[in-house]
Amino acid sequence: MKKHTVYVGADIGGTNIKVLALTGTGKRLAMEESPTSDLPGSDWRQHAREAVVRVLQRFSGPVRIGVAAPGLPAHDARSIAHMPGRLPGLEGLVWQKWLKQSKHVPVLNDARAALLGEVWLGAARGGKNVVLLTLGTGVGGAAMVDGHILHGHIGRAGHLGHVPVDFEGVADIANCPGSLEDAIGEATVKRRSRGTYATTRELVEAARKGDQVANKLWSCSVKALAAAIAGFINVLDPETIVLGGGITKAGPFLFKPLRAELDRFEWRPGGKRVRIVKAALGSEAGGVGAARAAMDSADK
């Protein structure tokens, strides 16, 4: 009796390594999670390999593996080519060799993996034109156009947090003036609030309670997000925009004013509006997307 292929997705983050095993229909078969230990003197790569091995040991049939990680992937999709300052040893690591696999192990950027996961099994299931934004400490993103995830000339495509919403603003980590990331990312809450709030949660709670300063700051952040999304809609023409990340825990306090601002900003020929939805897969999106990349690679 022929055994069906198992698809394994390893999502390498700065805090955790999550490894998922799925069937070709997306049914979860196994999961392993371990701390990355991205600290001087530690070898997070060994943690990653051990987590993958623990999953592989559960299956005797054919297995294909995909890897999601931060940074810019190499053109051959065998490694991450550029990720300075984090996860030492990631740049140039050929995962097929490191995991001792005979078959190609596709390596993709973690945001693109999350988008692929949401399109396969999540909030944008079956979509062909989809934009993903992850709203957290920073703002990550990825875009799919006509069924193809955009990579760009050197892999920068989809870094949607680094678009200007204020050309006179402070330069962000990518040297972009007044970026969306700086306008809504948690990393700048303290600066934006002049030290009054340390986290988005604190800012949102104060705004909920009627604090006028907090309300103004939150309103400006949501307006910046809406303006950026309106721009992405005009450039990429998505059917769905998926919002993920910790800031989406604000729920209606984010989505209601965002949709109201998009009623002002969005170009809607023929009355067609883009769906704005919350990500469905949470922290598993990257692993699901990496597994899907392994499946797609096996089909080639």
C-alpha positions in Angstrom: 0.0 0.0 0.0 1.5 3.3 -1.1 2.2 5.8 1.7 1.2 9.4 1.2 3.8 12.1 1.3 4.0 14.1 4.5 4.9 17.8 4.2 6.9 19.4 7.0 7.2 23.1 7.5 9.9 24.6 9.8 9.4 28.2 10.9 12.6 29.7 12.3 11.9 32.7 14.5 14.1 34.8 16.9 12.2 33.4 19.9 10.8 30.0 18.8 11.3 27.3 16.3 8.0 25.7 15.2 7.9 22.5 13.1 4.6 21.3 11.6 3.8 18.1 9.7 0.8 18.1 7.4 -0.9 15.9 4.9 -1.5 17.1 1.3 -5.0 18.2 2.4 -3.6 20.3 5.3 -4.5 18.0 8.1 -2.0 18.4 11.0 -0.1 15.2 11.9 2.5 16.5 14.3 4.1 19.6 15.8 7.3 20.3 17.7 8.3 23.6 19.2 11.5 24.7 20.9 13.1 27.9 22.0 15.5 29.4 19.4 18.0 30.5 22.0 19.3 33.2 19.6 22.0 34.3 22.1 25.8 34.7 21.9 27.5 31.3 22.2 24.4 29.2 21.5 23.8 27.3 18.3 20.1 27.8 17.4 20.7 25.8 14.2 21.2 22.6 16.3 17.8 23.3 18.0 16.2 23.7 14.6 17.7 20.4 13.3 16.7 18.5 16.4 13.1 19.8 16.2 12.9 18.7 12.6 14.4 15.3 13.3 11.9 14.7 16.1 9.1 15.3 13.6 10.7 13.2 10.9 11.1 10.2 13.2 7.4 9.9 13.4 7.0 8.9 9.8 8.3 6.1 7.7 7.0 7.2 4.3 8.1 9.9 1.9 8.6 13.4 3.5 9.2 16.8 1.9 10.5 19.8 4.0 10.2 23.6 3.6 11.8 26.3 5.8 10.5 29.8 6.6 13.0 32.3 8.1 13.4 36.0 8.4 15.5 37.8 5.7 15.9 37.9 2.0 16.0 34.4 0.4 18.6 33.5 -2.2 17.5 33.3 -5.8 17.8 29.5 -5.8 15.5 29.3 -2.7 18.1 27.1 -0.9 19.1 29.6 1.8 18.6 33.1 3.3 21.0 35.4 1.6 20.7 38.5 3.7 19.7 38.8 7.4 22.2 41.0 9.3 22.2 41.3 13.1 19.9 38.3 13.9 20.3 34.5 14.0 24.0 34.2 13.3 24.8 31.5 10.9 21.5 31.8 9.0 22.9 33.7 6.1 24.1 31.2 3.4 23.0 28.2 5.4 21.8 25.6 2.8 19.0 23.8 4.7 19.0 20.8 2.4 22.5 19.9 3.4 22.1 21.0 7.0 19.0 18.7 7.4 20.7 16.0 5.4 17.9 15.7 2.8 18.2 14.2 -0.6 15.3 16.4 -2.0 15.3 20.1 -2.4 14.3 22.0 0.7 12.8 25.4 -0.3 13.6 28.3 1.9 11.4 31.4 1.9 10.9 34.6 3.9 8.7 34.1 6.9 6.1 36.8 5.9 5.8 35.1 2.4 5.4 31.8 4.2 2.6 33.2 6.4 0.8 34.5 3.3 1.1 31.2 1.6 -0.3 29.5 4.7 -3.2 31.9 4.9 -4.0 31.4 1.3 -3.8 27.6 1.6 -5.6 27.0 4.9 -6.4 30.3 6.5 -8.3 33.6 6.1 -7.6 34.0 2.4 -8.2 30.4 1.4 -8.2 29.9 -2.3 -7.2 33.5 -3.1 -5.1 34.5 -6.0 -4.6 38.2 -5.3 -3.8 38.7 -1.6 -1.8 41.1 0.6 -0.6 40.2 4.1 0.4 42.7 6.7 1.7 41.6 10.1 1.3 44.4 12.6 3.5 43.8 15.6 6.8 45.2 16.9 7.4 46.2 13.3 5.3 45.8 10.2 6.0 42.9 7.9 4.2 42.0 4.7 4.0 39.9 1.5 1.9 40.1 -1.7 0.5 37.5 -4.0 -0.5 38.6 -7.5 -2.4 36.3 -9.9 -1.4 33.3 -7.8 2.3 34.1 -7.6 4.0 35.5 -4.5 6.1 38.5 -5.4 9.9 38.2 -4.7 11.3 41.1 -6.8 14.8 41.7 -8.2 16.8 41.0 -5.0 14.0 39.7 -2.7 12.8 43.0 -1.3 9.2 42.7 -2.6 6.6 42.7 0.1 8.4 44.8 2.7 5.3 46.8 3.0 6.1 48.2 6.4 8.8 50.3 4.8 6.6 52.6 2.7 6.4 56.3 3.6 3.2 57.7 5.0 5.0 60.9 6.0 7.8 62.0 3.7 9.1 64.4 6.4 9.2 61.8 9.1 12.1 60.1 10.8 13.9 57.5 8.8 13.2 53.9 9.8 15.6 50.9 9.9 15.4 50.7 6.1 16.1 54.4 5.7 12.5 55.1 4.7 11.2 58.5 5.9 8.0 58.4 8.0 7.3 54.7 7.3 4.1 52.7 8.0 6.2 50.6 10.4 7.1 53.7 12.5 3.5 55.0 12.3 1.9 51.9 13.9 4.6 49.4 14.9 4.9 48.7 18.7 8.6 49.6 18.6 7.8 53.3 18.3 4.9 53.6 20.7 7.1 55.0 23.4 8.6 57.7 21.1 5.3 58.5 19.5 3.6 58.9 22.9 6.6 60.8 24.4 7.1 58.1 27.0 3.5 57.9 28.2 2.9 54.4 26.8 5.3 51.5 26.3 3.1 49.1 24.3 0.3 49.2 21.8 -1.9 47.5 24.4 -1.4 50.3 26.9 -2.1 52.9 24.2 -5.3 51.1 23.0 -6.6 50.6 26.6 -6.1 54.3 27.3 -7.9 55.2 24.1 -10.8 52.9 25.0 -11.1 54.7 28.3 -11.4 58.1 26.5 -7.9 59.5 27.0 -7.8 62.2 24.4 -4.0 62.0 23.7 -4.2 58.2 23.3 -7.2 58.5 21.0 -5.4 61.0 18.8 -2.3 58.8 18.6 -4.3 55.7 17.8 -6.4 57.6 15.2 -3.3 58.8 13.5 -1.9 55.3 13.4 -5.0 53.8 11.9 -5.2 56.6 9.4 -1.6 55.9 8.3 -2.5 52.2 8.0 -5.6 53.0 5.9 -3.6 55.3 3.6 -0.9 52.7 3.1 -3.5 50.0 2.4 -5.2 52.2 -0.1 -1.9 52.5 -1.9 -1.3 48.8 -1.8 -4.8 48.3 -3.3 -4.0 50.7 -6.2 -0.7 49.0 -6.9 -1.4 45.3 -6.4 -5.2 45.1 -6.8 -5.9 42.4 -4.2 -9.2 40.7 -3.5 -8.3 40.3 0.2 -6.0 41.9 2.7 -5.1 39.8 5.7 -4.0 41.5 8.9 -2.0 39.5 11.4 0.3 40.2 14.4 -0.3 41.3 18.0 -1.8 44.7 17.2 -4.8 43.0 15.6 -5.8 41.9 19.1 -7.3 45.3 19.4 -10.2 43.7 17.4 -13.0 46.1 16.5 -11.1 49.0 17.9 -8.7 48.5 15.0 -10.9 47.1 12.3 -13.9 49.4 12.6 -12.1 52.7 12.3 -9.8 51.2 9.6 -12.8 50.3 7.5 -14.2 53.8 8.0 -11.0 55.4 6.8 -10.9 53.0 3.8 -14.4 54.2 2.9 -12.7 57.6 2.4 -9.4 56.4 0.8 -10.1 53.3 -1.2 -10.7 53.5 -5.0 -13.6 51.2 -5.7 -14.4 51.0 -9.4 -17.9 49.5 -9.9 -18.4 49.7 -6.1 -16.0 46.8 -5.5 -14.3 46.9 -2.2 -11.4 44.8 -0.9 -12.0 42.4 1.9 -10.1 43.2 5.1 -9.8 40.1 7.3 -8.0 39.0 10.4 -5.4 36.3 10.0 -6.7 32.9 11.0 -3.6 30.7 11.5 -1.8 32.8 14.2 1.8 31.7 15.0 1.4 28.5 12.9 1.0 30.5 9.6 4.8 30.4 8.7 5.0 26.6 9.3 1.9 25.9 7.3 3.3 28.1 4.5 6.7 26.4 4.5 4.9 23.0 4.3 2.9 24.2 1.4 6.2 25.4 -0.3 7.6 21.9 0.2 4.5 20.5 -1.5 4.7 23.0 -4.4 8.4 22.2 -4.8 7.6 18.5 -5.0 5.2 19.1 -7.9 7.9 20.8 -10.0 
